[in-house]
Amino acid sequence: MKGELEVKVGALGFNRISIFQPSLLLGERSHFRLSERVAAYIFPVIFSIPFLRRYRPITVNEVAKKMVLVSQEAGKRLEMFKLDEVFVK
């Protein structure tokens, strides 16, 4: 579904589109999600293994900061940012 949405957004004719594809987002939620809470504790351990790091969780604040930086720089008409291409720890 996300891929279909990306294609449709790309066809809207905006001057620039930046699509961010992080892994699990960590941060405060307005409602409780048990599976995300459990994953927030387990994923950092599992995804500390080098070949799995690209799937590690990231905080919403880190993603928001990068979005702001990207919006202030010149870029291609359509850019897609995957976790480990952008969010280096």
Contact map, one row per residue, 1 for C-alpha under 8 A:
11111000000000000000000000000000000000000000000000000000000000000000000000000000000000000
11111100000000000000000000000000000000000000000000000000000000000000000000000000000000000
11111110000000000000000000000000000000000000000000000000000000000000000000000000000000000
11111111000000000000000000000000000000000000000000000000000000000000000000000000000000000
11111111100000000000000000000000000000000000000000000000000000000000000000000000000000000
01111111110000000010000000000000000000000000000000000000000000000000000000000000000000000
00111111111000000000000000000000000000000000000000000000000000000000000000000000000000000
00011111111100000000000000000000000000000000000000000000000000000000000000000000000000000
00001111111100000000000000000000000000000000000000000000000000000000000000000000000000000
00000111111111001000000000000000000000000000000000000000000000000000000000000100000000000
00000011111110000000000000000000000000000000000000000000000000000000000000000000000000000
00000001111111000000000000000000000000000000000000000000000000000000000000000000000000000
00000000011111100000000000000000000000000000000000000000000000000000000000000000000000000
00000000010111111000000000000000000000000000000000000000000000000000000000000000000000000
00000000000011111000000000000000000000000000000000000000000000000000000000001000000000000
00000000000001111100000000000000000000000000000000000000000000000000000000111100000000000
00000000010001111110000000000000000000000000000000000000000000000000000000001110000000000
00000000000000011111000000000000000000000000000000000000000000000000010000000111100000000
00000100000000001111100000000000000000000000000000000000000000000000000000000111100000000
00000000000000000111110000000000000000000000000000000000000000000000000000000001111000000
00000000000000000011111000000000000000000000000000000000000000000000000000000001111000000
00000000000000000001111110000000000000000000000000000000110000100000000000000000111000000
00000000000000000000111110000000000000000000000000000011110000000000000000000000001000000
00000000000000000000011111000000000100010000000000000011110000000000000000000000000000000
00000000000000000000011111100000000000000000000000000000111100000000000000000000000000000
00000000000000000000000111110000000000010000000000000000111100000000000000000000000000000
00000000000000000000000011111000000000000000000000000000001110000000000000000000000000000
00000000000000000000000001111100000000000000000000000000000000000000000000000000000000000
00000000000000000000000000111111000000000000000000000000000000000000000000000000000000000
00000000000000000000000000011111000000000000000000000000000000000000000000000000000000000
00000000000000000000000000001111100000000000000000000000000000000000000000000000000000000
00000000000000000000000000001111110000000000000000000000000000000000000000000000000000000
00000000000000000000000000000011111110000000000000000000000000000000000000000000000000000
00000000000000000000000000000001111111000000000000000000000000000000000000000000000000000
00000000000000000000000000000000111111100000000000000000000000000000000000000000000000000
00000000000000000000000100000000111111110000000000000000000000000000000000000000000000000
00000000000000000000000000000000111111111000000000000000000000000000000000000000000000000
00000000000000000000000000000000011111111100000000000000000000000000000000000000000000000
00000000000000000000000000000000001111111110000000000000000000000000000000000000000000000
00000000000000000000000101000000000111111111000000000000100000000000000000000000000000000
00000000000000000000000000000000000011111111100000000000000000000000000000000000000000000
00000000000000000000000000000000000001111111110000000000000000000000000000000000000000000
00000000000000000000000000000000000000111111111000000001100000000000000000000000000000000
00000000000000000000000000000000000000011111111100000001100000000000000000000000000000000
00000000000000000000000000000000000000001111111110000000000000000000000000000000000000000
00000000000000000000000000000000000000000111111110010000000000000000000000000000000000000
00000000000000000000000000000000000000000011111111011111000000000000000000000000000000000
00000000000000000000000000000000000000000001111111011001000000000000000000000000000000000
00000000000000000000000000000000000000000000111111111000000000000000000000000000000000000
00000000000000000000000000000000000000000000001111111000000000000000000000000000000000000
00000000000000000000000000000000000000000000000011111100000000000000000000000000000000000
00000000000000000000000000000000000000000000011111111111000000000000000000000000000000000
00000000000000000000000000000000000000000000001111111111000000000000000000000000000100000
00000000000000000000000000000000000000000000001000111111000000000000000000000000001100000
00000000000000000000001100000000000000000000001000011111100000000000000000000000001000000
00000000000000000000001100000000000000000011001100011111110000000000000000000000000000000
00000000000000000000011111000000000000010011000000000011111000000000000000000000000000000
00000000000000000000011111000000000000000000000000000001111101100000000000000000000000000
00000000000000000000000011100000000000000000000000000000111111100000000000000000000000000
00000000000000000000000011100000000000000000000000000000011111110000000000000000000000000
00000000000000000000000000100000000000000000000000000000001111111000000000000000000000000
00000000000000000000000000000000000000000000000000000000011111111100000000000000000000100
00000000000000000000010000000000000000000000000000000000011111111110000000000000000000100
00000000000000000000000000000000000000000000000000000000000111111111000000000000000000000
00000000000000000000000000000000000000000000000000000000000011111111100000000000000000000
00000000000000000000000000000000000000000000000000000000000001111111110000000000000001100
00000000000000000000000000000000000000000000000000000000000000111111111000000000000000000
00000000000000000000000000000000000000000000000000000000000000011111111100000000000000000
00000000000000000000000000000000000000000000000000000000000000001111111110000000000000000
00000000000000000100000000000000000000000000000000000000000000000111111111100000000000000
00000000000000000000000000000000000000000000000000000000000000000011111111000000000000000
00000000000000000000000000000000000000000000000000000000000000000001111111000000000000000
00000000000000000000000000000000000000000000000000000000000000000000111111100000000000000
00000000000000000000000000000000000000000000000000000000000000000000011111110000000000000
00000000000000010000000000000000000000000000000000000000000000000000010011111010000000000
00000000000000010000000000000000000000000000000000000000000000000000000001111110000000000
00000000000000111000000000000000000000000000000000000000000000000000000000111110000000000
00000000010000011110000000000000000000000000000000000000000000000000000000011111000000000
00000000000000001110000000000000000000000000000000000000000000000000000000111111100000000
00000000000000000111100000000000000000000000000000000000000000000000000000000111110000000
00000000000000000111110000000000000000000000000000000000000000000000000000000011111011000
00000000000000000001110000000000000000000000000000000000000000000000000000000001111111000
00000000000000000001111000000000000000000000000000000110000000000000000000000000111111100
00000000000000000000000000000000000000000000000000001100000000000000000000000000011111110
00000000000000000000000000000000000000000000000000000000000000000000000000000000111111110
00000000000000000000000000000000000000000000000000000000000000000100000000000000111111110
00000000000000000000000000000000000000000000000000000000000001100100000000000000001111111
00000000000000000000000000000000000000000000000000000000000000000000000000000000000111111
00000000000000000000000000000000000000000000000000000000000000000000000000000000000000111
